[in-house]
Amino acid sequence: MIVKRGQLVELKISDIAFGGKGVARINGLAVFVDQAVPLDLIIARIIKKKKNHAEARVVEMVEPSPFRSEPLCIYSGFCGGCKWQFLEYDRQLIYKRQHVIDSIEHIGLITGVSVHSTLPSEQIFGYRNKMEFSCSDQRWLLPDELGKEGVSRDFALGLHPSGSFHKIIDTKVCHLQPKLGNQILETVRTYMKDSGAPPYGVRSHVGFWRYLMLRHSKAFDQWMVNIITAKEDWAKTKPLADLLMNTYPSIISVINNITSRKAGVAIGEYEILLAGESTIKDKIGPFEFEISANSFFQTNSLSAERLFETVKDYAELTGRETVLDLYSGTGAIAIFLADTAKEVIGIEISEGAVTDAKKNCHMNQISNCRFIHGDMINALSDAAITPDVMIIDPPRAGVHKKVIKQIMEIAPPRIVYVSCNPATLARDLCMIKEQYRILDVQPVDMFPHTYHVEAVVKLERKPKSLILCHGQI
């Protein structure tokens, strides 16, 4: 069969690719189908045809997969936030583990690695302690809203539909956040619409209301509301802050971040405290963390504890080791390891994160952690530290080649690599596999109903007699 754009084809979905799309094959050609899961039998339309693959969209569900479940959310299939709600949770865990295996084998070119079953999230709904909602002057309409009279199209506060950057679903309920978050969301939506100030347009770059960010502390049941606007206007934002504080006793902080930048990020050039405290506190395990409006904090607190405990287990500390923590962020991993290490030294490029890390250590009465601020390439060489154990927890882009080369020169006896991206994890493991043996890989589910997966990897330096010459990195 010659596959062409626009063609209707019957497909039996056999797998799920990293990115969450179902996979079928036509004469060996891989066809990726959004919103499809293994064992679906579908009629699909080819929407893109490339040399080595095609993409298709479901037109008719002939026979649904037994792995399907009824999604809780009315926006499932439209919202880009969680694309796997229609897939049974046990199957999500299986496919996440397989994505880690496939990446290590196909990208890292490493076989025979022990990849354990994915550790599940304790909660699969209401697990997020941070949600970010966008304002827009172009509302994305659901199919049953198309053609209806009286449906407002010029205001939305919510989440992006899959594949759209400028339109927003006017999200009434998001089941990934605690229930009170949806009440706060509705109160803010009503106030914004009645305020007379327009929502911000990402194409026109005109408007006032830009984002709403909600943070929740599960440990202390505290809420922070962060309102991001295009300019400072106390007369519009202060009444909203007062309304929120008076309506919801668990809101203890209302912040206004102001940014005139065109970039679509919910971080202000500066911020104003509108009401209450400037921070909230939360806990991961036994440790407390102070969280400001723009600071990084793991979005699934309960799964983060399981992740950090896995790191601690793989580090195998006895109390005598010096630990070097690369990309140390706000110090969470360093704090978790401190009681079983001689010293933990973190390196982090964000000055604000380093400041937060020091505060968090002080709050938890930890004195054997210190943090170095600097770009990883320069800071790692300048630090001149030879650790017993190295922790690597990079951003999604993984580790820079120059940093990998420095790590190989330092050659710590043991490395624990924490990854949020199986593809870049596998790429980095490929560069160090000649010098290090991969002992264990533990996937951890931090984001139920999405294809995202964290993985913790335990590596041990090979004896010199076994290290092969592997050329230049």
Secondary structure, 3 states (H helix, E strand, C coil): CCCCCCCEEEEECCEECCCCCEEEEECCEEEEEECCCCCCEEEEEEEEECCCEEEEEEEEEEECCCCECCCCCCCCCCECCCCCCCECHHHHHHHHHHHHHHHHHHCCCCCCCCECCCECCCCCCCCCCEEEEEEECCEECCHHHCCCCCCCCCCEEEECECCCCCCEECCCCCCCCCHHHHHHHHHHHHHHHHCCCCECCCCCCCCCEEEEEEEEECCCCEEEEEEEECCCCHHHHHHHHHHHHHHCCCEEEEEEEECCCCCCCCCCCEEEEEEECCCEEEEECCEEEEECCCCCCCCCHHHHHHHHHHHHHHHCCCCCCEEEEECCCCCHHHHHHHHHCCEEEEEECCHHHHHHHHHHHHHCCCCCEEEEECCHHHHHHHHCCCCCEEEECCCCCCCCHHHHHHHHHHCCCEEEEEECCHHHHHHHHHHHCCCEEEEEEEEECCCCCCCCCEEEEEEEECCHHHCCCCCCC
